[in-house]
């Protein structure tokens, strides 16, 4: 950990972060609605990434974006400008770092503030950007839109006129306009207090159809005659497809040869071949047909690993592979350049995984492959930019000039319908206010998108994939519809969003860095990792576009969605885990829904635990009653993997380490014991007492065996199965996830999986052995080879497995042992949460802070935690650290709530969310005062019992000042307060308890 962090008391409240200068370089905070694609707000207020229209985003393979963070970029031109007119004259500039070099950024997910600071400018401009985010209200939090509030404050002594204008080039059909003739359209609208412009696209018509094809290249020759070659990647000539490395698979080429910068490259392994670079460039040719048709494979790295068509020195068409070595048919529309001379260049400048390109069969043609109808295209739809609720609004639906702020603030009208490739244009929306000295006013823009057809090909493994639509297609018919709806609902939605952010940040006593880190990972829900479909289904990759199926063995670490939007997780358990992915004959849960129906024992156990969590986050028991029969089967499936049975898993144990483990270990058997305890609790609630007793007996036995046979006096080890030599194992190693079952039990208030003494000993061992101060130095001396990079040389990290007593050379023969050298943030967070829960808050905060520091703005994007891909779902385990800090308990059907703060409990306050509402909890614990207060800001909370970290013989309670009957009581977990007549708290009410 950096020296300044070592000296810092991590429990201090501290100050909110604010980035400036070089710290803005990598910033990209997701600001759209949940399941609506991905849009970043950059450090200087510019929007970037723009993955809202179902185009596959640029690649992130494994640790690529950790080691090489992407810089802001946009596939089309856009921006905002401001003009100030006062006694000092008129000044116009861009609202970004070009116009305000001293701009600063303060991220408070789900919102962010950009301050356009300039000491010499009397009118201060600040941007507040967010999409509505209202816990427990998923529809209110899933708009394909973002509010951009520009607040102008006149600090001068004279009246100032302030005008702010936003411009946007038409972003519809960004990919499709290169594959077919299209006309781009822009239209002004003024409805429901919203005034703006909507962008759409329509079919165009190619000229000269029906001519014979012209073959440019078929590669059926031993050399690159007619092409200039640079670098080593492409070799001396087209490669024979039969000579490609076997791991590339079938090429799908026409003929015997193709250009392939992997197969032709020097090197003895895939990594070495991918590190080779080079280019192929054709001789000039005349474009005499409407399309260039070709076949392409390799990585998806626009600009660095691609095929380009170049006319007059400019790239007019480009294509990449799609992370496959099988060639795919592609086409580029070149109709506007017929008669021009062009060259084809094939570029491999990429040196990371999948850093290669394959090409075959280039020909000019008028016969494009069959394409879907325009409304079926994933990038077809609409985008709208509007001003809400301001009188002085100007709209120019189309202008051809937008190079300078002056151009945007005084746009010259152009054609509202243009060619999709050769004509440029942008729409402009502007609003003006007059500010007297000391006055402040806000101009509110809304940016909305509507691209209802997801990438059905990329999601082809899902049921009914050919009919998939984004969830917002059920509510709206266009981006304009979204904007006009938001204009009507803006006060309600933004009021609730601001109430949540105020409760989370301003009204909390928890450290700012901690709140910001936990909240940063809630933005994963607003990235391309997550989808909501029109049939109500939620779907999540492991990380953006990586690893299918809302994977059980990854997503069971992720607590944020269930705690903030519990209805979504209830539906996912019932629809997917106990529905689409359920094996009725056995009770097995598919680890990836319909995408992969094989088992994962950690995913099976974790999903049983999630079912109990989803029940706790329900308002009543109806959901559990409905899902119990299949839930019981799922528990019985695990019991079936326990041969004796004795509460310990036997046989094959496939898991999230991408291997099948064998032998007894506390990680997977501990999860099994935790799942048995959850099964016991659920069985008792539904009246299945015999099954509850069976689960309890097995769980007690499992705990006994794990402690007796696997605890080495310091931590828990992995007992090998002699029948499976070479299988992956941790043997004598100290494994970071060895206590995951107990960590889960602490989150749910279940009986202990492992006793306190051995648990805390093992936690201290993980802290001592796995939390290494210089992880790159550790890696150099590790007995394990390889592994991806998710840490820096100068910041501590929690390494997956270390070997204080040796054994690293016995860890197995599978490639996945390289994971033992890695640091997965989700596992770091679960260990941190467990440490906090067990009373080791300092150590838990240190581990969480190490992740926070690794995502410092000078290193990489603070809002993109990476594992196998961007915005990795497992990182939502960070919400578990928050729950542990609160000592949070909740059981909605039982009307139970509890708090036992672990960080500065003497004066504590924090936001919380329950099955039906959310608010703030605060307490005082001094010699003269012991009080607790529950303020509900949204929804309702039905209370029958309340557990606090203190009690009294004669407690007193008032609801909005009126006395409430409360008694001291106890249950198997300890003292609590009971409300004999119940106590329902509604939004706006406050319960005070005096102890």
SESE-713758 format. One line per 2 residues: number of its first residue (from 1); for each residue y, x, z of C-alpha. Coordinates in steps of 0.2 Angstrom, whole numbers. Layout:
<atoms>
NUM	Y/X/Z | ...
</atoms>
This chain:
<atoms>
1	0/0/0 | 17/7/-4
3	26/15/11 | 39/1/12
5	25/-12/14 | 16/-2/27
7	31/-2/38 | 34/-20/35
9	28/-34/47 | 19/-45/35
11	21/-60/46 | 40/-59/45
13	49/-73/36 | 58/-61/25
15	69/-66/11 | 65/-75/-6
17	62/-63/-20 | 75/-61/-34
19	71/-50/-49 | 84/-41/-59
21	86/-27/-72 | 69/-19/-76
23	61/-32/-65 | 63/-45/-78
25	53/-36/-91 | 36/-44/-89
27	41/-61/-80 | 33/-76/-87
29	32/-91/-76 | 22/-106/-82
31	34/-121/-82 | 25/-135/-91
33	15/-150/-84 | -3/-149/-78
35	-16/-148/-92 | -2/-148/-106
37	-4/-131/-113 | 6/-116/-108
39	25/-111/-108 | 33/-97/-99
41	50/-96/-92 | 56/-78/-94
43	66/-67/-82 | 82/-70/-91
45	79/-89/-94 | 72/-88/-112
47	56/-97/-115 | 41/-88/-122
49	22/-88/-126 | 23/-106/-132
51	5/-110/-132 | 8/-129/-131
53	2/-133/-149 | -16/-129/-147
55	-16/-112/-156 | -27/-99/-148
57	-16/-88/-138 | -16/-69/-142
59	-31/-60/-134 | -34/-56/-116
61	-51/-48/-115 | -56/-43/-97
63	-42/-31/-90 | -32/-29/-106
65	-17/-39/-99 | -18/-30/-82
67	-17/-13/-90 | -6/-18/-104
69	5/-32/-99 | 12/-42/-114
71	31/-43/-116 | 40/-59/-120
73	39/-65/-138 | 41/-81/-147
75	34/-88/-164 | 50/-96/-168
77	69/-94/-165 | 77/-104/-150
79	89/-101/-136 | 104/-107/-127
81	122/-102/-128 | 138/-106/-117
83	156/-107/-122 | 170/-107/-108
85	188/-111/-112 | 201/-109/-99
87	218/-101/-96 | 210/-84/-101
89	205/-90/-118 | 188/-94/-126
91	172/-85/-123 | 155/-88/-131
93	139/-79/-127 | 120/-81/-126
95	112/-88/-110 | 101/-74/-108
97	101/-55/-105 | 110/-52/-121
99	125/-62/-114 | 123/-59/-96
101	116/-41/-93 | 116/-44/-74
103	106/-60/-75 | 93/-63/-60
105	77/-73/-58 | 71/-82/-43
107	53/-89/-45 | 49/-104/-33
109	34/-112/-42 | 34/-125/-48
111	53/-122/-51 | 63/-106/-55
113	81/-102/-54 | 90/-90/-66
115	108/-85/-61 | 119/-79/-75
117	129/-67/-64 | 145/-59/-71
119	158/-54/-58 | 171/-55/-72
121	167/-73/-76 | 176/-87/-66
123	163/-100/-72 | 146/-97/-64
125	131/-103/-73 | 114/-106/-66
127	98/-113/-73 | 85/-122/-63
129	69/-126/-73 | 54/-136/-69
131	41/-149/-74 | 39/-163/-62
133	26/-158/-48 | 21/-171/-35
135	6/-167/-25 | -7/-182/-25
137	1/-189/-41 | -7/-181/-55
139	1/-192/-69 | 18/-188/-62
141	13/-169/-63 | 6/-169/-80
143	21/-171/-92 | 21/-161/-108
145	39/-156/-104 | 51/-146/-94
147	68/-150/-87 | 82/-136/-89
149	96/-140/-78 | 112/-129/-81
151	124/-130/-67 | 142/-123/-70
153	153/-120/-56 | 172/-116/-58
155	176/-102/-46 | 193/-99/-54
157	210/-107/-52 | 212/-116/-68
159	203/-130/-77 | 189/-124/-88
161	180/-133/-102 | 161/-128/-102
163	150/-132/-117 | 131/-127/-117
165	121/-129/-133 | 102/-127/-136
167	95/-123/-153 | 77/-124/-158
169	69/-120/-175 | 56/-132/-180
171	40/-127/-170 | 28/-140/-178
173	13/-134/-188 | 17/-116/-185
175	-1/-111/-191 | -4/-125/-203
177	12/-122/-213 | 3/-105/-219
179	-12/-114/-225 | -5/-129/-234
181	11/-135/-242 | 22/-144/-228
183	39/-151/-226 | 48/-149/-209
185	59/-163/-203 | 72/-165/-190
187	80/-181/-184 | 93/-186/-171
189	90/-199/-158 | 99/-208/-144
191	89/-219/-132 | 88/-223/-114
193	102/-210/-109 | 93/-196/-119
195	102/-189/-134 | 94/-176/-145
197	83/-171/-160 | 65/-173/-163
199	55/-161/-175 | 40/-166/-185
201	31/-161/-201 | 25/-170/-217
203	13/-166/-231 | 21/-156/-246
205	13/-155/-264 | 7/-139/-272
207	12/-135/-290 | 0/-131/-304
209	-17/-137/-297 | -33/-134/-305
211	-32/-116/-312 | -47/-104/-312
213	-48/-92/-297 | -43/-74/-298
215	-54/-62/-289 | -43/-48/-280
217	-57/-39/-271 | -76/-42/-268
219	-79/-24/-260 | -95/-23/-270
221	-92/-4/-273 | -95/12/-263
223	-76/17/-262 | -59/9/-259
225	-53/11/-277 | -37/2/-279
227	-33/3/-261 | -24/16/-251
229	-32/21/-234 | -25/28/-218
231	-34/33/-202 | -52/33/-198
233	-57/15/-194 | -61/10/-212
235	-71/25/-217 | -73/31/-235
237	-78/14/-242 | -84/-3/-239
239	-99/-4/-227 | -116/-11/-232
241	-118/-26/-221 | -136/-20/-217
243	-129/-4/-210 | -118/-13/-197
245	-123/-10/-179 | -136/-23/-174
247	-125/-30/-160 | -112/-36/-173
249	-125/-49/-179 | -126/-57/-196
251	-110/-54/-206 | -110/-69/-216
253	-103/-59/-231 | -104/-64/-250
255	-114/-49/-257 | -119/-33/-250
257	-103/-25/-244 | -87/-28/-234
259	-72/-19/-226 | -76/-18/-207
261	-65/-6/-196 | -79/-6/-183
263	-95/-3/-193 | -86/10/-203
265	-77/19/-189 | -83/35/-180
267	-91/34/-163 | -107/32/-154
269	-104/16/-145 | -93/0/-147
271	-79/7/-137 | -77/22/-147
273	-78/13/-163 | -64/0/-157
275	-53/15/-152 | -52/20/-170
277	-37/14/-180 | -32/13/-199
279	-25/3/-213 | -30/-3/-230
281	-16/-7/-243 | -20/-15/-260
283	-11/-11/-276 | 3/-23/-280
285	-3/-39/-289 | 6/-54/-295
287	4/-71/-285 | -2/-83/-298
289	-10/-96/-288 | -6/-107/-273
291	-17/-99/-260 | -25/-83/-255
293	-43/-86/-249 | -53/-74/-240
295	-66/-71/-226 | -61/-62/-210
297	-69/-57/-193 | -65/-47/-178
299	-52/-48/-164 | -38/-60/-162
301	-23/-48/-161 | -9/-54/-172
303	1/-40/-179 | -10/-26/-173
305	-28/-32/-180 | -25/-43/-195
307	-24/-46/-213 | -6/-48/-220
309	2/-53/-237 | 18/-44/-240
311	31/-49/-252 | 47/-39/-254
313	43/-29/-238 | 41/-45/-228
315	25/-52/-221 | 24/-70/-228
317	6/-74/-222 | -5/-66/-209
319	-22/-70/-202 | -34/-63/-188
321	-52/-65/-183 | -57/-76/-168
323	-67/-64/-157 | -82/-65/-168
325	-91/-53/-180 | -96/-67/-192
327	-84/-69/-206 | -75/-85/-207
329	-67/-93/-222 | -48/-93/-221
331	-34/-97/-233 | -15/-93/-234
333	-3/-104/-243 | 8/-94/-255
335	14/-107/-267 | 33/-103/-263
337	30/-85/-269 | 21/-89/-286
339	27/-76/-298 | 32/-63/-285
341	23/-46/-283 | 13/-44/-267
343	1/-32/-258 | -12/-36/-245
345	-13/-25/-230 | -27/-25/-218
347	-22/-17/-201 | -32/-11/-187
349	-20/-3/-174 | -29/-11/-159
351	-39/1/-148 | -46/-11/-135
353	-61/-22/-134 | -63/-32/-151
355	-50/-20/-158 | -57/-21/-176
357	-56/-32/-192 | -68/-37/-205
359	-63/-44/-222 | -73/-50/-238
361	-70/-59/-254 | -51/-60/-257
363	-46/-71/-272 | -31/-81/-278
365	-35/-99/-280 | -28/-117/-282
367	-44/-123/-273 | -41/-123/-255
369	-55/-127/-243 | -56/-145/-237
371	-44/-147/-223 | -42/-161/-210
373	-29/-174/-212 | -12/-169/-205
375	-13/-180/-189 | -30/-171/-185
377	-23/-154/-185 | -21/-146/-168
379	-4/-140/-171 | 3/-156/-179
381	14/-167/-168 | 32/-167/-163
383	44/-157/-151 | 60/-164/-144
385	76/-156/-137 | 88/-168/-128
387	102/-169/-116 | 100/-182/-102
389	114/-193/-94 | 130/-184/-101
391	143/-193/-111 | 150/-178/-121
393	135/-174/-132 | 134/-167/-150
395	119/-166/-160 | 116/-156/-176
397	98/-160/-182 | 98/-146/-195
399	108/-130/-197 | 104/-114/-207
401	114/-102/-197 | 110/-98/-179
403	112/-79/-177 | 127/-79/-165
405	132/-90/-150 | 147/-96/-161
407	135/-102/-174 | 125/-112/-162
409	141/-119/-153 | 149/-124/-170
411	134/-127/-181 | 136/-129/-200
413	125/-145/-205 | 111/-141/-216
415	96/-151/-224 | 86/-161/-211
417	70/-158/-222 | 65/-141/-228
419	50/-132/-235 | 38/-126/-221
421	38/-108/-227 | 54/-102/-236
423	68/-112/-229 | 74/-109/-211
425	83/-122/-200 | 86/-127/-182
427	92/-142/-173 | 106/-140/-160
429	110/-151/-145 | 126/-147/-135
431	135/-155/-121 | 152/-152/-113
433	160/-154/-96 | 177/-152/-89
435	178/-142/-72 | 193/-142/-61
437	194/-127/-49 | 180/-128/-37
439	171/-141/-46 | 152/-140/-51
441	143/-151/-64 | 125/-150/-71
443	120/-152/-89 | 102/-157/-90
445	91/-153/-105 | 74/-159/-107
447	62/-151/-119 | 46/-160/-123
449	31/-158/-134 | 17/-169/-141
451	2/-161/-149 | -12/-173/-145
453	-27/-165/-154 | -34/-150/-145
455	-43/-136/-153 | -59/-147/-156
457	-68/-132/-164 | -65/-121/-149
459	-71/-135/-137 | -85/-140/-148
461	-98/-138/-134 | -90/-153/-125
463	-96/-170/-126 | -87/-181/-139
465	-78/-165/-144 | -73/-173/-161
467	-64/-187/-153 | -55/-176/-139
469	-36/-180/-136 | -24/-173/-124
471	-22/-185/-109 | -4/-188/-113
473	-9/-196/-130 | -13/-211/-119
475	5/-213/-113 | 16/-207/-127
477	16/-207/-146 | 29/-193/-149
479	39/-180/-140 | 54/-192/-141
481	44/-205/-131 | 41/-192/-118
483	60/-188/-117 | 65/-206/-116
485	53/-209/-102 | 59/-194/-92
487	77/-200/-94 | 72/-216/-86
489	61/-208/-72 | 71/-192/-69
491	78/-196/-52 | 62/-201/-45
493	52/-187/-52 | 64/-173/-49
495	68/-180/-31 | 49/-179/-27
497	48/-162/-34 | 62/-155/-25
499	56/-163/-9 | 40/-153/-11
501	48/-137/-15 | 60/-139/0
503	45/-142/11 | 35/-128/4
505	49/-115/4 | 65/-119/14
507	58/-129/28 | 43/-117/31
509	42/-102/44 | 29/-93/34
511	33/-77/25 | 42/-80/9
513	31/-67/-1 | 16/-76/5
515	22/-93/0 | 27/-87/-17
517	10/-78/-20 | 0/-94/-15
519	12/-105/-26 | 11/-93/-41
521	-7/-97/-42 | -5/-116/-42
523	4/-113/-59 | -13/-109/-66
525	-15/-128/-68 | 0/-127/-80
527	-8/-114/-92 | -21/-114/-106
529	-34/-112/-92 | -34/-131/-89
531	-35/-147/-99 | -33/-165/-95
533	-41/-176/-109 | -37/-194/-114
535	-54/-200/-106 | -48/-194/-89
537	-58/-178/-89 | -52/-162/-82
539	-58/-146/-90 | -55/-128/-85
541	-60/-112/-93 | -63/-98/-80
543	-47/-90/-87 | -36/-94/-102
545	-49/-97/-117 | -62/-87/-107
547	-79/-93/-102 | -83/-111/-104
549	-87/-126/-94 | -77/-128/-78
551	-89/-115/-71 | -96/-119/-54
553	-99/-101/-49 | -80/-97/-52
555	-71/-114/-48 | -79/-116/-31
557	-68/-102/-25 | -52/-112/-31
559	-45/-123/-17 | -28/-127/-24
561	-32/-142/-36 | -43/-151/-23
563	-30/-149/-9 | -15/-154/-20
565	-23/-167/-32 | -39/-172/-24
567	-42/-187/-36 | -44/-174/-50
569	-58/-165/-41 | -67/-180/-36
571	-68/-186/-54 | -74/-169/-59
573	-88/-169/-46 | -93/-186/-51
575	-90/-185/-70 | -96/-167/-73
577	-106/-159/-59 | -115/-175/-54
579	-114/-183/-72 | -114/-173/-88
581	-121/-157/-80 | -134/-166/-68
583	-152/-164/-71 | -159/-180/-64
585	-177/-174/-63 | -173/-159/-52
587	-156/-161/-44 | -150/-145/-53
589	-132/-144/-57 | -128/-135/-74
591	-116/-121/-70 | -105/-125/-85
593	-107/-143/-88 | -114/-147/-105
595	-109/-129/-111 | -123/-120/-102
597	-135/-131/-92 | -144/-116/-83
599	-142/-114/-64 | -131/-103/-53
601	-136/-104/-35 | -119/-100/-28
603	-112/-113/-40 | -125/-126/-34
605	-121/-122/-16 | -102/-121/-19
607	-102/-138/-28 | -111/-146/-13
609	-98/-139/-2 | -84/-145/-14
611	-92/-163/-14 | -90/-163/5
613	-72/-156/3 | -68/-170/-10
615	-75/-183/3 | -64/-176/16
617	-49/-177/4 | -53/-196/1
619	-44/-211/9 | -61/-219/13
621	-80/-217/11 | -82/-227/-5
623	-83/-211/-16 | -96/-203/-5
625	-107/-218/-4 | -107/-219/-23
627	-111/-200/-26 | -123/-198/-11
629	-140/-201/-20 | -136/-187/-33
631	-128/-176/-20 | -144/-177/-9
633	-154/-172/-24 | -143/-157/-27
635	-146/-151/-9 | -165/-154/-11
637	-164/-143/-27 | -158/-129/-16
639	-171/-133/-3 | -184/-131/-17
641	-178/-113/-19 | -183/-110/-1
643	-201/-106/-2 | -206/-107/17
645	-194/-116/20 | -184/-106/33
647	-166/-108/27 | -166/-93/16
649	-167/-93/-3 | -182/-85/-12
651	-185/-80/-30 | -172/-79/-44
653	-154/-81/-38 | -143/-82/-54
655	-124/-80/-48 | -106/-76/-52
657	-110/-57/-53 | -117/-61/-71
659	-135/-56/-65 | -150/-64/-57
661	-152/-57/-40 | -169/-56/-30
663	-172/-53/-12 | -164/-60/4
665	-145/-58/6 | -132/-66/17
667	-120/-70/3 | -131/-82/-7
669	-142/-88/8 | -126/-90/18
671	-119/-101/5 | -136/-111/6
673	-134/-113/24 | -116/-119/22
675	-122/-131/9 | -135/-137/21
677	-122/-140/34 | -112/-150/22
679	-127/-160/17 | -130/-163/35
681	-113/-170/38 | -113/-181/23
683	-130/-188/27 | -124/-193/44
685	-109/-202/37 | -119/-212/25
687	-133/-216/38 | -147/-204/31
689	-151/-198/48 | -168/-191/44
691	-161/-180/30 | -147/-175/41
693	-160/-168/54 | -169/-159/40
695	-153/-150/34 | -148/-146/52
697	-165/-138/56 | -166/-128/40
699	-148/-122/43 | -151/-117/61
701	-167/-107/55 | -157/-99/41
703	-143/-93/53 | -157/-86/64
705	-166/-77/50 | -150/-69/42
707	-144/-62/59 | -161/-56/64
709	-167/-48/48 | -151/-44/38
711	-138/-38/51 | -138/-19/52
713	-128/-19/68 | -112/-18/58
715	-113/-29/43 | -125/-39/33
717	-136/-30/20 | -147/-35/5
719	-166/-34/8 | -174/-30/-9
721	-188/-39/-17 | -202/-26/-22
723	-208/-38/-35 | -192/-36/-45
725	-188/-17/-46 | -172/-13/-55
727	-164/-30/-52 | -146/-30/-46
729	-143/-28/-28 | -132/-22/-14
731	-146/-15/-3 | -137/-5/11
733	-120/-8/3 | -105/-17/11
735	-102/-32/0 | -86/-41/0
737	-93/-58/-2 | -107/-56/11
739	-99/-69/23 | -94/-82/9
741	-104/-96/17 | -95/-94/34
743	-79/-93/25 | -82/-110/16
745	-88/-117/33 | -71/-112/41
747	-62/-121/27 | -71/-137/30
749	-73/-137/49 | -92/-136/48
751	-104/-129/61 | -104/-110/60
753	-115/-102/47 | -115/-85/56
755	-111/-82/75 | -94/-76/79
757	-99/-58/85 | -108/-53/70
759	-96/-62/58 | -81/-52/65
761	-91/-36/65 | -95/-38/47
763	-76/-43/43 | -71/-27/52
765	-83/-17/41 | -77/-25/25
767	-59/-21/31 | -64/-3/35
769	-75/1/20 | -70/-10/6
771	-51/-11/8 | -47/6/0
773	-30/13/1 | -31/23/-16
775	-44/13/-27 | -42/24/-42
777	-47/39/-32 | -61/29/-24
779	-67/25/-41 | -68/43/-46
781	-81/47/-33 | -90/30/-33
783	-109/31/-36 | -107/16/-48
785	-101/19/-66 | -88/9/-75
787	-80/-7/-71 | -64/-15/-76
789	-47/-11/-69 | -39/-24/-58
791	-30/-12/-46 | -17/2/-47
793	-18/20/-40 | -5/18/-26
795	-9/0/-20 | -24/-4/-9
797	-37/-16/-16 | -53/-24/-9
799	-67/-16/-19 | -82/-27/-22
801	-95/-16/-14 | -95/1/-6
803	-109/12/1 | -105/19/18
805	-124/22/21 | -128/26/3
807	-138/15/-9 | -126/15/-24
809	-139/24/-35 | -151/10/-31
811	-140/-5/-36 | -150/-9/-51
813	-151/-6/-70 | -140/-20/-76
815	-123/-17/-84 | -116/-29/-71
817	-117/-16/-57 | -100/-10/-64
819	-93/-25/-55 | -96/-17/-39
821	-81/-5/-43 | -69/-19/-46
823	-58/-30/-36 | -58/-48/-40
825	-43/-57/-33 | -52/-73/-29
827	-64/-64/-18 | -50/-54/-10
829	-41/-70/-6 | -57/-78/2
831	-60/-63/13 | -41/-64/18
833	-43/-82/22 | -58/-79/32
835	-50/-64/42 | -35/-76/46
837	-47/-90/51 | -56/-78/63
839	-40/-72/71 | -37/-56/61
841	-21/-62/53 | -14/-45/51
843	-28/-39/41 | -29/-55/31
845	-11/-54/26 | -13/-36/21
847	-26/-40/9 | -16/-54/2
849	-1/-43/1 | -10/-30/-9
851	-13/-42/-23 | 5/-48/-22
853	11/-30/-23 | -1/-27/-38
855	8/-41/-47 | 25/-34/-43
857	37/-37/-57 | 39/-18/-62
859	20/-17/-64 | 16/-34/-73
861	19/-52/-74 | 20/-59/-56
863	13/-76/-62 | -2/-71/-71
865	-17/-65/-60 | -31/-58/-71
867	-50/-56/-70 | -59/-60/-86
869	-44/-67/-93 | -26/-73/-90
871	-22/-85/-76 | -40/-84/-69
873	-46/-99/-59 | -54/-90/-45
875	-37/-84/-40 | -33/-101/-33
877	-43/-96/-18 | -26/-90/-12
879	-23/-108/-7 | -37/-105/6
881	-27/-91/14 | -13/-104/16
883	-25/-117/24 | -31/-104/36
885	-13/-99/41 | -10/-117/45
887	-27/-119/54 | -28/-134/44
889	-41/-148/46 | -42/-165/37
891	-55/-179/35 | -47/-193/27
893	-60/-206/29 | -61/-202/48
895	-42/-202/50 | -42/-184/56
897	-29/-171/55 | -28/-154/63
899	-16/-139/64 | -19/-122/73
901	-7/-110/66 | -12/-92/65
903	5/-84/61 | 19/-85/74
905	13/-101/82 | 27/-102/95
907	39/-108/81 | 30/-114/66
909	33/-125/51 | 24/-128/35
911	20/-140/21 | 4/-149/21
913	-5/-161/9 | -19/-174/13
915	-29/-187/4 | -14/-199/1
917	2/-190/5 | 11/-174/10
919	24/-168/21 | 29/-155/34
921	21/-150/51 | 31/-141/64
923	27/-135/82 | 35/-127/96
925	25/-118/109 | 35/-110/123
927	34/-111/142 | 47/-125/143
929	42/-135/127 | 26/-139/118
931	29/-151/104 | 22/-155/87
933	30/-165/73 | 22/-173/58
935	35/-178/45 | 28/-187/30
937	38/-185/14 | 27/-194/2
939	13/-207/2 | 4/-212/18
941	-6/-204/32 | -18/-214/43
943	-22/-205/59 | -35/-209/72
945	-37/-191/79 | -26/-176/79
947	-32/-158/84 | -19/-146/89
949	-19/-128/96 | -14/-135/113
951	-17/-151/123 | -12/-160/139
953	-19/-172/152 | -5/-185/148
955	1/-182/130 | 16/-193/123
957	19/-198/105 | 32/-208/96
959	33/-214/78 | 51/-214/73
961	56/-215/91 | 44/-230/96
963	30/-225/108 | 12/-224/101
965	-3/-225/112 | -12/-207/112
967	-26/-201/123 | -34/-184/127
969	-51/-183/120 | -64/-171/114
971	-78/-169/101 | -91/-155/97
973	-77/-144/90 | -66/-145/106
975	-51/-155/113 | -41/-167/102
977	-29/-182/103 | -35/-199/99
979	-25/-214/94 | -35/-229/100
981	-25/-241/90 | -23/-229/75
983	-7/-223/69 | -1/-225/51
985	13/-214/45 | 22/-219/29
987	34/-209/18 | 50/-205/27
989	43/-207/45 | 40/-195/58
991	27/-193/72 | 32/-183/87
993	19/-177/100 | 24/-170/117
995	11/-160/126
</atoms>
